[in-house]
Amino acid sequence: MGTIKDLLAYQKGFKLSMEIFQISKRFPSEEKYSLTDQIRRCSRSVCANLAEAYRKRKYPNHFVSKLSDADTENGETQTWLEFALACNYISDNEFNTLNNQAEEVAKLLVYMMNNPEKFLIKTP
């Protein structure tokens, strides 16, 4: 297995996080310490937790636990996207695009959690 960057879940999570970063630059300044920071933090945390999981591939329970953390952060990202939509900071189209990307990440994370043996380091 290559590096963390080779995982499709990481690639899609990273792309989503960067798109959220760009879009959140438009959020009002009064949201700087609430919505903007929160959505950036949790969207980035998906990849950070995936990286931690990747380093724990020798330990199945730890691996799945960190994947679960990544999935939780992804769910939080979706919630903040809903707030951004409700506050009219993003359009319906932007919401649908970003939320669909988050759903793709979620499906990949669930697959990994349900099939950890495909990602674990094999010990002799």
C-alpha positions as CSV (number, residue, x, y, z in Angstrom):
1,M,0.0,0.0,0.0
2,G,1.3,3.4,-0.9
3,T,0.8,6.6,1.1
4,I,-2.2,8.2,2.7
5,K,-2.5,10.4,-0.3
6,D,-3.2,7.3,-2.4
7,L,-6.5,6.7,-0.5
8,L,-9.5,7.8,-2.4
9,A,-11.2,8.9,0.8
10,Y,-8.2,11.1,1.6
11,Q,-8.2,12.6,-1.9
12,K,-11.9,13.4,-1.9
13,G,-11.8,14.7,1.7
14,F,-8.9,17.0,0.9
15,K,-10.6,18.3,-2.2
16,L,-13.8,19.0,-0.2
17,S,-11.8,20.7,2.5
18,M,-10.1,23.0,0.1
19,E,-13.4,23.9,-1.7
20,I,-14.9,24.7,1.7
21,F,-11.9,26.9,2.5
22,Q,-12.3,28.9,-0.7
23,I,-16.1,29.3,-0.3
24,S,-15.8,30.2,3.3
25,K,-13.6,33.2,2.4
26,R,-16.9,34.9,1.4
27,F,-18.6,34.3,4.8
28,P,-19.2,37.5,6.8
29,S,-16.5,38.6,9.2
30,E,-18.8,38.2,12.2
31,E,-18.8,34.4,11.4
32,K,-15.0,34.3,11.7
33,Y,-14.9,32.6,15.1
34,S,-18.0,30.5,14.7
35,L,-19.1,29.1,11.4
36,T,-16.0,29.8,9.4
37,D,-13.6,28.4,11.9
38,Q,-15.8,25.4,12.7
39,I,-16.4,24.3,9.1
40,R,-12.8,24.7,8.2
41,R,-11.6,22.8,11.3
42,C,-13.9,19.8,11.0
43,S,-13.5,19.5,7.2
44,R,-9.7,19.4,7.6
45,S,-10.1,17.0,10.6
46,V,-11.5,14.4,8.2
47,C,-8.1,14.0,6.5
48,A,-6.2,14.5,9.8
49,N,-8.1,11.6,11.3
50,L,-7.6,9.5,8.2
51,A,-3.9,10.1,8.4
52,E,-3.9,8.9,12.0
53,A,-5.9,5.9,11.0
54,Y,-3.4,5.1,8.3
55,R,-0.6,5.1,10.8
56,K,-2.7,2.7,13.0
57,R,-3.1,0.1,10.3
58,K,-1.3,-2.5,12.4
59,Y,-4.0,-2.3,15.0
60,P,-7.5,-3.1,13.6
61,N,-9.4,-1.6,16.5
62,H,-7.4,1.6,16.6
63,F,-7.6,1.9,12.8
64,V,-11.4,1.6,12.8
65,S,-11.7,4.0,15.8
66,K,-9.8,6.7,13.9
67,L,-11.9,6.1,10.8
68,S,-15.0,6.6,12.9
69,D,-13.5,9.9,14.1
70,A,-13.0,10.9,10.5
71,D,-16.6,10.0,9.7
72,T,-17.9,12.0,12.7
73,E,-16.0,15.1,11.5
74,N,-17.4,14.6,8.1
75,G,-20.9,14.5,9.5
76,E,-20.1,17.8,11.4
77,T,-18.9,19.3,8.2
78,Q,-22.3,18.5,6.6
79,T,-24.1,20.1,9.5
80,W,-22.1,23.3,9.1
81,L,-22.9,23.3,5.4
82,E,-26.6,23.2,6.3
83,F,-26.1,26.3,8.5
84,A,-24.2,28.1,5.8
85,L,-27.1,27.4,3.4
86,A,-29.7,28.4,5.9
87,C,-27.8,31.7,6.5
88,N,-27.6,32.3,2.7
89,Y,-23.8,32.2,2.7
90,I,-23.8,29.5,0.0
91,S,-26.2,28.8,-2.8
92,D,-28.4,25.7,-3.1
93,N,-26.1,24.5,-5.9
94,E,-22.9,25.0,-3.8
95,F,-24.6,23.2,-0.9
96,N,-25.7,20.3,-3.1
97,T,-22.2,20.0,-4.7
98,L,-20.4,20.1,-1.3
99,N,-22.8,17.9,0.5
100,N,-22.7,15.3,-2.3
101,Q,-18.9,15.3,-2.0
102,A,-19.2,14.8,1.8
103,E,-21.6,11.9,1.1
104,E,-19.0,10.3,-1.1
105,V,-16.4,10.6,1.6
106,A,-18.8,9.1,4.1
107,K,-19.4,6.1,1.9
108,L,-15.7,5.5,1.5
109,L,-15.1,5.8,5.2
110,V,-17.9,3.4,6.0
111,Y,-16.5,0.9,3.4
112,M,-13.1,1.1,5.1
113,M,-14.6,0.6,8.6
114,N,-16.6,-2.4,7.3
115,N,-13.6,-3.9,5.5
116,P,-10.6,-2.9,7.6
117,E,-8.7,-6.1,6.6
118,K,-8.3,-4.6,3.1
119,F,-6.3,-1.7,4.5
120,L,-4.4,-3.2,7.4
121,I,-0.7,-3.9,7.5
122,K,-0.2,-7.6,7.3
123,T,2.0,-9.0,10.1
124,P,3.8,-12.3,9.6
